[in-house]
């Protein structure tokens, strides 16, 4: 963007694990926390040049991988949903909508944010 003298928006993808922790997943969680730190620091570094940098933090999303896990073990869906206040898994389009909003003219004053899209999982 800087080379082309363009302003714009970058949206990084972390995870609900970027603001929580999960047993036995230290490396994964460390990486997700790092993405949020990178997002915040880069947003400070590039704000004056008109580049906004934010992150989305998806929760458990009904992706093909999640569908495959549930197909192999139907009881897993109940376990996945247990701690989600919304009472369901997220849909891929819900993550896409958050990204589209962050890139839209409606979010021009949002910079360095880490936005959870997780059905309320991270509020408890």
Order of alpha helices (4+ residues) and beta strands (2+ residues): beta-alpha-beta-alpha-alpha-alpha-beta
